Amino acid sequence: MAAFIGAPRLEETAEGVHAFLQPDGGWCLNNAGLVVDGDSALLIDTAATAARAGRLRELVAVAAPQLPRLLVNTHSHGDHTFGNHLFPEAVVVAAERTRQEAIRTGLHLTGLWPDVDWGAVEPAAPQVTFAEELTLHVGGLEVRLRAFGPAHSSCDTVVWLPERQVLFAGDLVMNAVTPFVLTGSVSGLRDAVARLRALDAVTVVPGHGPVGGPELLDTTERYLAWLLDVAKAGLAGGLDPLAAARAADLGEFADFLDTERLVPNLHRAYGELRGGRPEDFAGIDEMVRGMAELHGGFPACHA
């Protein structure tokens, strides 16, 4: 597992392309991105708390000739969106389904960790939306947005820079952090990752964890295949998702952060294997309770 320690920072991954990295990549410690070309700048996601989003703004102000006028949200979850309002200069762009989910969930995330100092965060829903694909231009750079979903969430957008061969994958891909489909779909995530291969990205900025390459797609696919095997065995053995998670051998994924996500992931996998509709699957609160029980208490958030 790659070392990933230190304070939040901007790391240049290609000319004019920066990843905002927040160690260690666990709960609510997401990555974001900055694209700069000439006098233009684009921000990709923000951060969970007012303090962390404020630090992102400080770093962006140093790295870019002017603050970004465009801000893309890869999905609706609060760790990627709660800082939107701290970039009032920017027009927020996202898939239409992401906007809908963001409005529906609001600040729900803050209730899961009431002890976190969230600061004065407030919802700032996307102002410009698209259905499946949209091309932006940052200076002379072409930036392609493509939506998938449900996958990690009800709708996830990747940001692809073909001239730099850099892919901002959002939470479709994580590095040394357990994949998560709490509000998404196992089959949808598998399909999205498979289609990302066609881009032939050299650099992949995951939603959480260190920057990597196309090997991160391999790892994600292996986890999802393993997850389905665990789910099939659990169903065959008459085990509920919590019992199946307790019995599972994590193997190569044992050192990943946030392994307790296996319980909600299994809830999703069970529902899909049974041929159910997403609206018939277990509710978020039930999945989260099972996750906390496996963990031995609610997992810590260091945002």
ABEGO torsion letter per residue (X at the ends): XBBBBEBBBBBBABBGBBBBBBOAGBBGBBBBBBBBBEABBBBBEBBABAAAAAAAAAAAAAABABBBABBBBABABAAAAAAAAABAABBBBBBAAAAAAAAAAEAAAAAABAABBAEBBBBBBBABBBAABBBBBBEABBBBBBBBOBBABABBBBBBBAAAGBBBAEAABBBGBBBBAAABBAAAAAAAAAAAAAAGBABBBBABEBBBBAAAAAAAAAAAAAAAAAAAAAAAAGBBAAAAAAABBAEAAAABBGAAAAAAAAAAAAAAAAGBBAAABBBAAAAAAAAAAAAGEBBBBAX
